[in-house]
Amino acid sequence: MAPSATLTLRPDAKGIAHAARLLRDGETVALPTETVYGLAADARNGAAVARVYAAKGRPSFNPLIVHLPDAEGAARVGVIAGEAERLAAAFWPGALTLVVPLRPEAGIAGIVTAGLPTVGLRVPAHPVAQAVLRQSGLALAMPSANASGRVSPTTAGHVLDAGGGLDGRIAAVLDGGACPVGVESTIVGWRDGRATLLRPGGIPAEAIEAALGAPLDHAGATASPDSPGQLASHYAPAARLRLDATHAAADETLIGFGPGPAALNLSPAGDLTEAAARLFDLLRAADRLGRPIAVAPIPRHGLGLAINDRLARAAAPREG
């Protein structure tokens, strides 16, 4: 758990070592990048990533960008080939996020990708972020370090600001000064094999088009979202999903919450952070059983709001 007051760390060897140690211990730490300050957690530790959502008050489990120290590390997490490889060579390290197929063997927690088969990857250029990535040895899931819906922070003071900041909600902020770019990364993905601008950001679209030698498609406001910076789009099981179930029918698989018999349980102890961390993995596990799924009631407060939001989307009628 984060302490009552958030530590402010200096961007020297001692501060970077402290930040890396906190991250390896499953804590959340705000770090400077060249774009904005990000709230970092170990991308392979679902409980740690759930604390990011809890600290931000994020209303639903949107996909998060995974940060790596270099393109080689990124290629071990996602499939970077063709146009993606060209863009990585042109703009990494830098303010570009590439949404590419996830490598399942990479061990990225399901909560990071919101159950999608793709992952957003970035290699930041900021020397402090680079130092923490290399010293921690972790892939870091890192959305902007602000309360959800508030202006993204470009200084450590913004991170801790009383009006929508995270003081007391996170373990530490590493003060690396003002972010030089000041807007979030540009996000590019591929739809129907075509490079698509999913979010404008710190690298102009024209520069990306010049590197590709072709125009980008542009994701419209109503396009199916598949990356950070868009409306939530998540894994929906193939099986029918019934919510607020107090018991399972004979043909159903019950996903429980709290004590009691269940084929699968989000958190036998009734812990919402644990439940958030396990949600996508258990939905997939239940779906593999090939039966309709019943989900026990989840409290509608704290992370429970996000869990219920995700479940409602997964249970919604689908075309086809």
N, C-alpha and C positions, 0 to 999 in steps of 0.2 A: 504494500500500500504506500502511496505517496505520503510524505510527511505533511504536517499542518502548514508549514511554510516551505516554499520552493527555494532550493539552493540556487544561488547564482555563481557559476563557475567561470574562472578566467580562461582564455583560450591559449594557455601555456601547457607545457608537458604534464603538469600535475592535474590541471583541470580536464584535459583531454583524457588522461588515464582514469580519472574519477568518473567521467561521463561513460567511458567504455565499460567500466566495471558495473555501473548501474544498469546499463543496457543488457549486459550479459546476465545480470541478476533478475531480469524480467521487468525492470522499471521503465518509465517513460521519461524522455529527456528532449527538450527543445534545442534544436541546432540551427545555426545559420547556414543557408545555402546562398548561391548567387541570386536566386529569385526571391524567396521569402523565407522566414523561419519555419522549419518543419517540426512536428511533434513525432519523435522517433520511437520505435519499439522493434524488437527482434521479430522479423517477419515469419520466422518458423515457430514462434511461441504464441499460440492463439490467445492465451490468457493475457499476455502482455499487450497484444493488439486490441483486445477488448477494453483494456484500460484507456487506450487512446480514444475510443468511441465514448467511453464514460466521461473522460475529462473534457472532451469537446462538446458533450451533449448532442452528438450527431444523431439526427432523427431516424436515419435508416442506414443499413450497412452498405454504403457505396464502396466500390472498388478503391483500393489504395495503391499509390505508386510505390514500388520497391526500388530502393536506392542501393547501388553497388559501387565499389571503388574504381572499376574499369570495365571495358567491354567484354573482356574474357570472363569476368565474374558474372556479368549480366547474361552472357550466352549459356552459362550453366543453369540459369533460372528459366529463361525463355528461348524460343527458337528464333535466332536473328540471322536472316538469310535474305538474299536478293536485295530489294529496295531498302529493307530495314537495315541490312548490313552497310549499304552505301550511306544512309543517313547517320548511322552510328559513327562511321569513319569520319564524316564531315563535321558532326556537331557534338560529339562526346569527347571529353567531358564538357557539359554545357546544359543549357536550359531547354532541352528537348526530351520528351517522354515518348517512348515507342510502345504501342500496345501490340503484343505478339503472342503466339501460342505458348501456353505455360508448359514447362517440362514437369510432369507429375512427380518425377523422381527428385525434384529440387526440394521437396519438403515444405513448401510455402503453406502456411496455415490457410484453411478454407475461408476464414473470415477476411483475409486480405483481398482475395479476388472476388468476394461475395459469391463464391461458387461457380464463377465463370471459367471457361477453358482458356482464357487469355489472361495476360498479366501486363500491367504498365511498368516499364523499366526506365530508369534514368541513372546516369553517371554524373553527379554534380561536380562543378568545377571549383567550388569554394574550398580553400585549403583547410578550414576547420572541419567541415563535413568530411572531407577526404581523410583527415587524420583520424577522426573517430571511426569511420568505416574500416580503415586499415587496422587500427589498434584493437577494435572490438572483434574483428573477424566475422561480423554479422552482415546479413542482408537486412536492411532497415526499411520497414514500412513507415511512410512519413507524409501524412497530410499536413496542411498548414496548421501552425501552432496557435490557434485561436478558437474561442467558443464558436460553435456552428452558427453560420449566418452572419458573423461579424466580419469586419474588415481584416484581411490577411495582414500579419505582422511583419514588419521589415526591420525591427530593432528588438533587442531583449526587453526593453521597457514596454513595448507593445504586447509582448507575450504575457507580461505580469500585470498589465494595466487593470485597474479595478473595474473599468467599464467594459467587461467582456473578455478579460484576460484569464489566465490559467493559474494564477498564484494560489498555492495550496492544493491544486488538483494534480500536479505533476511533481516528479522528484526533483528535477533540476532544469535550469536553462544555461546553456553555454554561451556566454556573451562574446560574440565575434564581431560586434559593431553593426553598422547599417548594411543591409543587403544591396549590392550594386545595381541589380536589375530591377527589383521592386515589384514585379508581377510574376504570376505563376508560370510554370513551364508550358511551352507549346506541346500539345498532345497530337500525335499522328497514329492512326491505325489503318487497317485494311478491311474494306468491305467489298465483297464480290471481286476480290483480287485487285482493287483499286486503292491507292493511297488516299486517305481521307483525313482532313483536318477536323479533329474531334474537339479541340479547344484551342483558340488562339492564345498566345502567350509571349514569352520572352524572346523567341526567335521568329522573325517575320515569315509569313507564309511564302512570300516571294523568294526568300533565301532557300527555303526547303524545295520549292519548285525548281529553282535554278540547279540545286544539287541533283534532283531527280531527272531534270530535262523534260519534265511533263507537268501539266497543271494538277493541283490537288482537287479532289472532290471535297465538298463542304458538307458537314453533317448539319442537317436542319434541326430546328427546335423540336420537331416531332419525330425525329429519327430514333430508332431503337438504341437507347444509350448503352454503351459498353465500356465506359472508362470513367475515371474520376473527372469531376467537373461537369457532369451531366446528371440527369435524373437517374434514380436508382434502377438498375436492371440486374436481376439476380437469377441464380439457378432455381428453376421450378421443377419439382419431381414429375416424372411421367405418371406416377400413381395419383389417384384421387386423394386429397388432403382434407381431413375434417378437424376443425379447431375446437378448443375449449371442451375437449372430451374427458369425461370423468371415468370412462372405462372404454375398452376396445371391444368392438363386435368380434364375432368368431373369425371373420375373415380379415381382420385388420391387424396391423402392427402398431403398437402403442409406443409413442415417444413420451416419456414421463418427465415430470419436474417435481423435485422434492421426494420425500420418502414414499415408498409404496411399490407394488409390483409393476414392472414395465419391461418390454423387450429391450428397449433402449432408454437411457435417461440422460437428459441434458445436464442435470445436476441433482444427484440424490440429496445433497445438503440444502437445496433450494437457493443456491448462490447464482445471482443473475450474471455476474461476470463470467463464471464458469460456463453457464448456459449459452451466453453469447459466443464464447470461444468455440463451443462444440456444435453450434447450430447447423452449419452447412455440412459438416462431416457426418452428422447423424441423419440429416435429411437424405444424403447420398446413400448411407448405409441402409436406411429403411427402404429406399427406392430399389436397391439391389435385391431385396427380398421378394419383390414382385407382387406385393399385396397393397390394398388401400392403407393409408396411413392415418392414424388418429393422434392428435397432439394434445397433451394435458393443458389446462389453463396456465397461463404465464401472467404473473402480476404486471399491472400496467403502470409501472413507475420506473424511474431510472433507465437502465438498459432494457428493462422489460418493454418499454415503449418501442424501442428499435426492433426487438425480437418479434413483438406482435405485428409491427408494420411489415417486416419481412415475411412472416407467416401468412398474413393477409394477402400479400402479393402472390405468394406461392400457391395459395388456395383459390385464387380468382379463376373464374372460367376462362379457358383459352380457346382460341379459334382452331378449327381443324379437327 
